[in-house]
Amino acid sequence: PFRGLELTNPKGLTLWNVTAEWNWAWEKKFGEWVKNELGPRWWVDHNIATDCADVFYSARWIFARINGLPMVNHLVSGHVFSHKSVKPEWENLPTDSDWQKDQRFLAALEFLLGQTFTHTLWLDSYPVAINAAALLPGGYHLHVYGDTGHTLLIYSVGTQPQDVPLLTLNSTVPREVREMSELLFLESSVEQNSSALLRLRWPLAGIDGSLDLLPPEQMPHYS
């Protein structure tokens, strides 16, 4: 429904060069990165302001930027924001191979985090099977209600009987630079239209080159 609304730069500038495509092997690498690199103070150490949904959005976009993977998400306006979305006012900002020094990327990330929330993330997600193969770090639980909701980023998945099953990182409102809280995932029920364990859908290029997202049913471990 959003095809044709992708925000692109008239000069063809991009936020980074895409050198790989998402697949399940990359999802596993993302999960390892989340488990090994992230932690409660990671966003403080990198001076990234968050609310609850921003925890996932920022992690995913930064991982994609580091690894040359495409990114697409929907904004509250209904527009499609991608790695090709360079606003004119960002064109002259300095770029760098290190994302932490890439002012164009950081400006885009700040814009994205201000234009997305739990409901846009729900739109871009798909329900994942609850089994050892599918339930990896880097997934998340969403609960949307009214015009708000809450996001729990899964960053540790227990694989042994003595392990904690799911450990999550959480932020809250208002959006600011803060240390994440660690919470055990204790939900015991789901609501089909408002609460689920999810993963992000992959970018899909149309015939005209515009980007949207792969249908949920075509994603790995869809359930």
Backbone as CSV, one residue per row, in Angstrom:
resi,resn,N_x,N_y,N_z,CA_x,CA_y,CA_z,C_x,C_y,C_z
1,PRO,0.800,-1.213,0.000,0.000,0.000,0.000,0.836,1.269,0.000
2,PHE,2.128,1.161,0.341,2.954,2.358,0.439,3.893,2.516,-0.751
3,ARG,3.851,1.580,-1.703,4.763,1.659,-2.826,4.594,3.003,-3.545
4,GLY,5.692,3.637,-3.897,5.648,4.935,-4.548,5.816,6.082,-3.583
5,LEU,5.792,5.789,-2.273,5.947,6.848,-1.273,7.326,6.814,-0.626
6,GLU,8.268,6.125,-1.243,9.620,6.070,-0.691,10.288,7.431,-0.821
7,LEU,10.894,7.887,0.264,11.633,9.145,0.242,13.023,8.890,-0.320
8,THR,13.334,9.509,-1.443,14.644,9.333,-2.064,15.253,10.695,-2.349
9,ASN,16.561,10.709,-2.547,17.273,11.937,-2.836,17.266,12.199,-4.344
10,PRO,16.906,13.420,-4.770,16.845,13.697,-6.218,18.194,13.551,-6.923
11,LYS,19.293,13.630,-6.174,20.621,13.467,-6.761,21.106,12.015,-6.692
12,GLY,20.279,11.141,-6.118,20.649,9.742,-6.027,21.602,9.423,-4.891
13,LEU,21.763,10.340,-3.943,22.639,10.080,-2.805,22.007,9.043,-1.887
14,THR,22.843,8.281,-1.209,22.367,7.296,-0.241,23.089,7.494,1.089
15,LEU,22.522,6.903,2.121,23.137,7.002,3.445,24.345,6.083,3.562
16,TRP,24.337,4.969,2.838,25.482,4.066,2.750,25.315,3.200,1.511
17,ASN,26.393,2.563,1.104,26.359,1.664,-0.048,25.921,0.276,0.396
18,VAL,24.948,-0.275,-0.294,24.482,-1.630,0.001,25.403,-2.633,-0.684
19,THR,25.955,-3.537,0.095,26.884,-4.543,-0.421,26.429,-5.966,-0.117
20,ALA,25.299,-6.122,0.581,24.790,-7.450,0.938,23.272,-7.371,1.021
21,GLU,22.632,-8.533,1.080,21.177,-8.587,1.202,20.803,-9.416,2.428
22,TRP,19.707,-9.041,3.063,19.253,-9.763,4.241,18.882,-11.203,3.891
23,ASN,19.281,-12.119,4.748,18.841,-13.511,4.695,18.919,-14.038,6.129
24,TRP,18.592,-15.326,6.306,18.566,-15.831,7.679,19.956,-15.892,8.295
25,ALA,20.983,-16.076,7.475,22.355,-16.052,7.996,22.681,-14.680,8.573
26,TRP,22.225,-13.619,7.899,22.444,-12.275,8.431,21.613,-12.041,9.687
27,GLU,20.423,-12.630,9.766,19.631,-12.500,10.992,20.375,-13.138,12.168
28,LYS,21.024,-14.265,11.929,21.807,-14.893,12.996,22.975,-14.002,13.404
29,LYS,23.629,-13.363,12.418,24.728,-12.446,12.729,24.227,-11.238,13.508
30,PHE,23.049,-10.753,13.131,22.450,-9.656,13.881,22.189,-10.079,15.320
31,GLY,21.676,-11.278,15.498,21.424,-11.789,16.843,22.684,-11.887,17.666
32,GLU,23.773,-12.352,17.050,25.057,-12.438,17.762,25.562,-11.053,18.130
33,TRP,25.400,-10.107,17.224,25.818,-8.722,17.499,25.023,-8.141,18.661
34,VAL,23.712,-8.341,18.643,22.871,-7.852,19.743,23.323,-8.463,21.068
35,LYS,23.544,-9.777,21.059,23.920,-10.484,22.296,25.293,-10.060,22.800
36,ASN,26.243,-9.881,21.881,27.627,-9.644,22.283,28.005,-8.177,22.415
37,GLU,27.336,-7.300,21.663,27.733,-5.892,21.641,26.842,-4.984,22.485
38,LEU,25.576,-5.307,22.549,24.653,-4.411,23.243,24.579,-4.733,24.731
39,GLY,24.049,-3.804,25.475,23.873,-3.957,26.905,23.172,-2.730,27.431
40,PRO,22.835,-2.685,28.704,22.055,-1.567,29.239,22.657,-0.186,28.989
41,ARG,23.988,-0.070,28.949,24.615,1.252,28.816,25.010,1.583,27.370
42,TRP,24.749,0.695,26.435,25.234,0.901,25.063,24.718,2.194,24.463
43,TRP,23.445,2.515,24.655,22.867,3.724,24.077,23.390,4.967,24.779
44,VAL,23.674,4.876,26.064,24.296,5.992,26.777,25.701,6.229,26.245
45,ASP,26.468,5.157,26.082,27.846,5.266,25.599,27.913,5.870,24.202
46,HIS,26.843,5.687,23.408,26.833,6.219,22.042,25.934,7.451,21.905
47,ASN,25.443,7.955,23.035,24.666,9.202,23.070,23.456,9.150,22.136
48,ILE,22.714,8.043,22.207,21.514,7.878,21.384,20.286,7.964,22.278
49,ALA,19.429,8.945,22.012,18.191,9.086,22.767,17.178,8.055,22.301
50,THR,16.459,7.467,23.235,15.489,6.431,22.895,14.185,6.579,23.661
51,ASP,13.126,6.096,23.023,11.958,5.622,23.755,11.925,4.120,23.520
52,CYS,10.825,3.447,23.789,10.881,1.982,23.759,11.124,1.422,22.363
53,ALA,10.449,1.925,21.334,10.630,1.388,19.987,11.992,1.748,19.416
54,ASP,12.552,2.881,19.850,13.850,3.319,19.332,14.977,2.347,19.659
55,VAL,14.821,1.567,20.702,15.863,0.608,21.074,16.094,-0.363,19.921
56,PHE,15.013,-0.914,19.375,15.176,-1.821,18.236,15.576,-1.068,16.975
57,TYR,14.848,0.007,16.652,15.138,0.727,15.409,16.615,1.125,15.325
58,SER,17.147,1.697,16.380,18.541,2.169,16.341,19.508,1.008,16.185
59,ALA,19.271,-0.078,16.920,20.163,-1.235,16.808,20.148,-1.797,15.391
60,ARG,18.977,-1.936,14.806,18.852,-2.530,13.475,19.509,-1.645,12.409
61,TRP,19.257,-0.353,12.468,19.815,0.542,11.462,21.331,0.643,11.592
62,ILE,21.837,0.662,12.794,23.285,0.742,12.977,23.958,-0.538,12.497
63,PHE,23.378,-1.686,12.810,23.935,-2.953,12.314,23.927,-2.982,10.790
64,ALA,22.819,-2.538,10.180,22.732,-2.513,8.723,23.769,-1.565,8.129
65,ARG,23.939,-0.410,8.745,24.936,0.571,8.283,26.338,-0.017,8.349
66,ILE,26.665,-0.704,9.418,27.993,-1.294,9.586,28.253,-2.360,8.527
67,ASN,27.219,-3.119,8.163,27.397,-4.291,7.310,26.908,-4.116,5.873
68,GLY,26.523,-2.902,5.496,26.118,-2.656,4.124,24.839,-3.344,3.703
69,LEU,23.884,-3.467,4.635,22.603,-4.111,4.367,21.519,-3.058,4.122
70,PRO,20.566,-3.339,3.258,19.507,-2.359,2.996,18.558,-2.235,4.182
71,MET,17.930,-1.062,4.300,16.950,-0.844,5.357,15.746,-0.101,4.815
72,VAL,14.596,-0.487,5.315,13.328,0.151,4.959,12.425,0.130,6.181
73,ASN,11.849,1.262,6.502,10.807,1.317,7.532,9.776,2.357,7.148
74,HIS,8.573,2.198,7.677,7.516,3.169,7.437,7.494,4.211,8.555
75,LEU,7.241,5.454,8.174,7.152,6.561,9.111,5.693,6.796,9.502
76,VAL,5.485,7.610,10.524,4.116,7.928,10.948,3.345,8.621,9.829
77,SER,4.044,9.277,8.919,3.404,9.949,7.783,2.916,8.973,6.734
78,GLY,3.367,7.691,6.814,3.051,6.707,5.795,4.114,6.595,4.736
79,HIS,5.105,7.494,4.749,6.189,7.417,3.789,7.130,6.269,4.129
80,VAL,7.860,5.821,3.106,8.865,4.780,3.259,10.227,5.450,3.411
81,PHE,10.901,5.159,4.511,12.222,5.721,4.784,13.236,4.596,4.659
82,SER,14.276,4.829,3.859,15.224,3.764,3.568,16.656,4.304,3.578
83,HIS,17.595,3.416,3.269,18.995,3.836,3.160,19.195,4.798,1.996
84,LYS,18.184,4.957,1.147,18.245,5.904,0.040,17.603,7.250,0.379
85,SER,17.179,7.405,1.617,16.467,8.623,2.023,17.443,9.658,2.591
86,VAL,17.959,10.487,1.714,18.866,11.569,2.117,18.149,12.892,1.877
87,LYS,17.720,13.540,2.936,17.045,14.819,2.795,18.041,15.873,2.287
88,PRO,17.570,16.859,1.500,18.474,17.870,0.944,19.339,18.560,1.993
89,GLU,18.798,18.779,3.176,19.574,19.478,4.207,20.689,18.618,4.799
90,TRP,20.713,17.323,4.452,21.790,16.449,4.934,22.903,16.265,3.906
91,GLU,22.689,16.756,2.694,23.608,16.448,1.596,25.049,16.869,1.875
92,ASN,25.226,17.988,2.545,26.574,18.502,2.770,27.161,18.118,4.124
93,LEU,26.443,17.285,4.867,26.992,16.839,6.146,28.132,15.848,5.903
94,PRO,29.192,15.926,6.693,30.336,15.014,6.497,29.936,13.558,6.725
95,THR,30.479,12.688,5.895,30.288,11.260,6.071,31.611,10.627,6.484
96,ASP,31.528,9.388,6.954,32.727,8.708,7.431,32.480,7.205,7.368
97,SER,33.531,6.426,7.224,33.375,4.972,7.217,32.913,4.451,8.573
98,ASP,33.201,5.182,9.636,32.765,4.843,10.993,31.409,5.489,11.233
99,TRP,30.384,4.678,11.479,29.039,5.229,11.646,28.961,6.265,12.754
100,GLN,29.781,6.119,13.771,29.740,7.041,14.904,30.239,8.434,14.538
101,LYS,30.963,8.549,13.407,31.485,9.834,12.941,30.766,10.314,11.688
102,ASP,29.802,9.534,11.209,29.093,9.824,9.969,27.910,10.742,10.290
103,GLN,28.116,12.039,10.098,27.096,13.004,10.519,25.828,12.903,9.676
104,ARG,25.966,12.532,8.396,24.773,12.364,7.558,23.936,11.196,8.088
105,PHE,24.584,10.082,8.385,23.857,8.931,8.912,23.228,9.253,10.259
106,LEU,23.957,9.922,11.132,23.423,10.235,12.458,22.230,11.176,12.369
107,ALA,22.253,12.111,11.409,21.100,12.994,11.213,19.895,12.196,10.740
108,ALA,20.132,11.244,9.829,19.033,10.405,9.339,18.485,9.518,10.441
109,LEU,19.368,8.976,11.260,18.922,8.126,12.367,18.078,8.921,13.348
110,GLU,18.508,10.128,13.660,17.745,10.977,14.568,16.367,11.276,13.985
111,PHE,16.315,11.561,12.698,15.031,11.816,12.029,14.139,10.589,12.105
112,LEU,14.701,9.419,11.757,13.932,8.175,11.781,13.342,7.909,13.163
113,LEU,14.168,8.035,14.197,13.702,7.721,15.549,12.612,8.681,16.012
114,GLY,12.606,9.888,15.460,11.568,10.853,15.800,10.285,10.665,15.014
115,GLN,10.324,9.817,13.963,9.173,9.642,13.074,8.625,8.216,13.084
116,THR,9.036,7.427,14.071,8.574,6.041,14.181,8.170,5.762,15.627
117,PHE,7.360,4.743,15.812,6.982,4.320,17.171,6.439,2.900,17.094
118,THR,5.862,2.425,18.167,5.451,1.021,18.227,4.514,0.633,17.091
119,HIS,3.602,1.521,16.694,2.620,1.168,15.669,3.254,1.078,14.291
120,THR,4.231,1.913,13.982,4.923,1.770,12.699,5.775,0.503,12.700
121,LEU,6.352,0.160,13.852,7.134,-1.062,13.943,6.248,-2.289,13.770
122,TRP,5.056,-2.248,14.329,4.100,-3.349,14.151,3.801,-3.546,12.675
123,LEU,3.610,-2.452,11.962,3.319,-2.516,10.529,4.441,-3.196,9.755
124,ASP,5.679,-3.005,10.195,6.848,-3.508,9.465,7.281,-4.903,9.915
125,SER,6.529,-5.520,10.808,6.964,-6.759,11.448,6.155,-7.964,10.990
126,TYR,6.615,-9.140,11.418,5.848,-10.367,11.187,5.989,-11.271,12.415
127,PRO,4.962,-12.071,12.717,5.026,-12.966,13.873,5.935,-14.151,13.594
128,VAL,6.799,-14.452,14.526,7.796,-15.498,14.338,7.428,-16.731,15.165
129,ALA,7.783,-17.902,14.653,7.519,-19.143,15.372,8.254,-19.160,16.709
130,ILE,7.662,-19.763,17.691,8.282,-19.846,19.018,8.965,-21.202,19.134
131,ASN,10.195,-21.243,18.629,11.016,-22.444,18.736,12.484,-22.030,18.730
132,ALA,13.360,-22.977,18.976,14.785,-22.662,19.138,15.413,-22.114,17.866
133,ALA,14.922,-22.530,16.709,15.502,-22.066,15.452,15.127,-20.628,15.142
134,ALA,13.929,-20.223,15.529,13.403,-18.917,15.129,13.565,-17.831,16.180
135,LEU,13.564,-18.216,17.437,13.558,-17.225,18.512,14.997,-16.858,18.875
136,LEU,15.492,-15.790,18.262,16.887,-15.373,18.415,16.969,-13.978,19.027
137,PRO,18.115,-13.628,19.632,18.340,-12.229,19.989,18.152,-11.356,18.749
138,GLY,17.653,-10.165,18.955,17.354,-9.285,17.835,15.892,-9.290,17.452
139,GLY,15.146,-10.285,17.963,13.698,-10.246,17.848,13.141,-9.318,18.916
140,TYR,11.839,-9.187,18.958,11.252,-8.264,19.936,9.802,-8.637,20.191
141,HIS,9.314,-8.185,21.323,7.902,-8.327,21.645,7.269,-6.949,21.555
142,LEU,6.135,-6.885,20.869,5.374,-5.643,20.779,4.003,-5.838,21.399
143,HIS,3.585,-4.844,22.125,2.211,-4.783,22.607,1.695,-3.403,22.238
144,VAL,0.769,-3.346,21.292,0.214,-2.060,20.886,-1.203,-1.938,21.444
145,TYR,-1.548,-0.734,21.884,-2.876,-0.503,22.440,-3.189,0.977,22.307
146,GLY,-4.423,1.277,21.879,-4.790,2.666,21.643,-3.844,3.274,20.623
147,ASP,-3.296,4.445,20.961,-2.334,5.079,20.067,-0.910,4.965,20.612
148,THR,-0.687,3.991,21.482,0.635,3.819,22.064,0.980,2.325,22.085
149,GLY,1.926,1.941,22.935,2.330,0.544,23.025,3.670,0.424,23.717
150,HIS,4.258,-0.785,23.669,5.559,-0.991,24.291,6.348,-2.034,23.512
151,THR,7.671,-1.820,23.452,8.584,-2.703,22.730,9.606,-3.273,23.691
152,LEU,9.840,-4.571,23.617,10.875,-5.240,24.395,11.864,-5.868,23.418
153,LEU,13.109,-5.416,23.404,14.126,-5.985,22.530,14.737,-7.209,23.193
154,ILE,14.667,-8.349,22.524,15.254,-9.581,23.056,16.759,-9.547,22.817
155,TYR,17.549,-9.633,23.892,18.998,-9.618,23.674,19.705,-10.826,24.264
156,SER,18.968,-11.714,24.900,19.551,-12.961,25.378,18.472,-14.038,25.363
157,VAL,18.805,-15.190,24.781,17.866,-16.317,24.704,18.521,-17.524,25.353
158,GLY,17.908,-18.055,26.408,18.450,-19.218,27.077,18.296,-20.467,26.237
159,THR,19.317,-21.297,26.230,19.278,-22.541,25.451,19.355,-23.785,26.328
160,GLN,19.599,-23.587,27.628,19.690,-24.710,28.564,18.617,-24.576,29.634
161,PRO,18.216,-25.688,30.255,17.149,-25.630,31.253,17.417,-24.635,32.382
162,GLN,18.697,-24.461,32.748,19.013,-23.571,33.864,19.105,-22.104,33.437
163,ASP,19.045,-21.836,32.117,19.190,-20.467,31.620,17.900,-19.668,31.775
164,VAL,18.056,-18.345,31.821,16.901,-17.450,31.724,16.351,-17.554,30.303
165,PRO,15.056,-17.836,30.132,14.527,-18.046,28.773,14.736,-16.845,27.847
166,LEU,14.186,-15.687,28.197,14.324,-14.495,27.378,14.617,-13.298,28.272
167,LEU,15.687,-12.571,27.939,16.029,-11.350,28.658,15.921,-10.200,27.676
168,THR,15.286,-9.120,28.091,15.017,-8.010,27.173,15.632,-6.710,27.687
169,LEU,15.889,-5.809,26.731,16.324,-4.448,27.028,15.168,-3.509,26.735
170,ASN,14.975,-2.523,27.616,13.786,-1.679,27.532,14.106,-0.226,27.821
171,SER,13.483,0.659,27.038,13.502,2.084,27.320,12.067,2.523,27.579
172,THR,11.853,3.811,27.728,10.512,4.303,28.018,10.387,5.728,27.491
173,VAL,9.290,6.375,27.800,9.095,7.769,27.414,9.334,8.653,28.634
174,PRO,9.728,9.910,28.445,9.963,10.584,27.169,11.268,10.120,26.526
175,ARG,11.441,10.412,25.264,12.643,10.021,24.545,13.828,10.825,25.068
176,GLU,14.842,10.106,25.555,16.054,10.750,26.052,17.171,9.715,26.129
177,VAL,18.395,10.196,26.340,19.531,9.288,26.497,19.438,8.665,27.888
178,ARG,19.288,7.367,27.951,19.137,6.707,29.239,19.719,5.294,29.186
179,GLU,20.029,4.755,30.351,20.436,3.370,30.474,19.196,2.487,30.362
180,MET,19.327,1.383,29.637,18.196,0.477,29.475,17.941,-0.310,30.760
181,SER,16.717,-0.716,30.946,16.392,-1.651,32.016,16.378,-3.059,31.442
182,GLU,16.838,-4.022,32.226,16.812,-5.427,31.842,15.592,-6.074,32.486
183,LEU,14.778,-6.732,31.673,13.581,-7.377,32.192,13.464,-8.791,31.650
184,LEU,13.052,-9.716,32.498,12.706,-11.052,32.030,11.406,-10.967,31.238
185,PHE,11.328,-11.721,30.150,10.092,-11.773,29.397,9.175,-12.796,30.050
186,LEU,8.033,-12.319,30.536,7.150,-13.180,31.314,5.744,-13.283,30.723
187,GLU,5.536,-12.730,29.510,4.214,-12.824,28.889,3.836,-14.284,28.681
188,SER,2.616,-14.622,28.990,2.165,-16.010,28.821,1.036,-16.149,27.811
189,SER,0.635,-15.025,27.194,-0.437,-15.082,26.213,-0.186,-14.039,25.131
190,VAL,-0.843,-14.218,23.990,-0.731,-13.264,22.899,-2.120,-12.839,22.463
191,GLU,-2.189,-11.670,21.849,-3.427,-11.185,21.257,-3.125,-10.923,19.794
192,GLN,-3.815,-11.610,18.913,-3.447,-11.645,17.500,-3.227,-10.267,16.897
193,ASN,-4.025,-9.299,17.263,-3.945,-7.993,16.624,-3.207,-6.944,17.442
194,SER,-2.635,-7.352,18.581,-2.024,-6.307,19.396,-0.826,-6.745,20.224
195,SER,-0.484,-8.042,20.242,0.606,-8.495,21.097,1.234,-9.743,20.487
196,ALA,2.569,-9.704,20.266,3.209,-10.863,19.637,4.721,-10.771,19.742
197,LEU,5.384,-11.917,19.571,6.826,-11.973,19.366,7.074,-11.831,17.870
198,LEU,7.935,-10.902,17.496,8.046,-10.487,16.101,9.492,-10.380,15.641
199,ARG,9.651,-10.294,14.318,10.908,-9.909,13.690,10.580,-8.922,12.567
200,LEU,11.623,-8.244,12.082,11.423,-7.237,11.046,11.415,-7.871,9.664
201,ARG,10.496,-7.420,8.809,10.455,-7.887,7.429,11.617,-7.286,6.635
202,TRP,12.036,-7.997,5.590,13.178,-7.564,4.787,12.750,-6.632,3.662
203,PRO,13.648,-5.755,3.222,13.349,-4.879,2.078,13.053,-5.678,0.814
204,LEU,12.133,-5.149,0.025,11.747,-5.758,-1.240,11.770,-4.674,-2.303
205,ALA,12.537,-4.877,-3.367,12.631,-3.903,-4.454,11.563,-4.176,-5.499
206,GLY,10.832,-3.132,-5.873,9.837,-3.265,-6.927,10.475,-3.196,-8.301
207,ILE,9.673,-3.413,-9.333,10.159,-3.368,-10.714,10.769,-2.010,-11.025
208,ASP,10.204,-0.955,-10.442,10.714,0.398,-10.696,11.878,0.770,-9.782
209,GLY,12.319,-0.181,-8.951,13.444,0.085,-8.059,13.054,0.636,-6.709
210,SER,11.775,0.980,-6.532,11.338,1.496,-5.235,11.329,0.361,-4.216
211,LEU,11.460,0.727,-2.955,11.575,-0.262,-1.885,10.318,-0.333,-1.044
212,ASP,9.954,-1.517,-0.676,8.921,-1.759,0.318,9.401,-2.926,1.157
213,LEU,8.487,-3.726,1.702,8.874,-4.835,2.562,8.269,-6.142,2.073
214,LEU,9.023,-7.211,2.247,8.562,-8.541,1.856,7.296,-8.886,2.652
215,PRO,6.291,-9.507,2.015,5.091,-9.905,2.752,5.436,-10.837,3.915
216,PRO,4.733,-10.734,5.032,5.030,-11.571,6.191,5.101,-13.055,5.875
217,GLU,4.181,-13.546,5.031,4.101,-14.971,4.732,5.350,-15.501,4.019
218,GLN,6.147,-14.608,3.441,7.343,-15.019,2.724,8.606,-14.920,3.595
219,MET,8.451,-14.530,4.843,9.594,-14.400,5.737,9.908,-15.727,6.426
220,PRO,11.189,-15.982,6.749,11.561,-17.227,7.422,10.894,-17.373,8.785
221,HIS,10.452,-18.575,9.087,9.857,-18.902,10.389,8.600,-18.093,10.692
222,TYR,7.922,-17.669,9.630,6.634,-17.000,9.832,5.671,-17.953,10.528
223,SER,4.925,-17.427,11.458,3.955,-18.263,12.165,2.708,-17.435,12.495
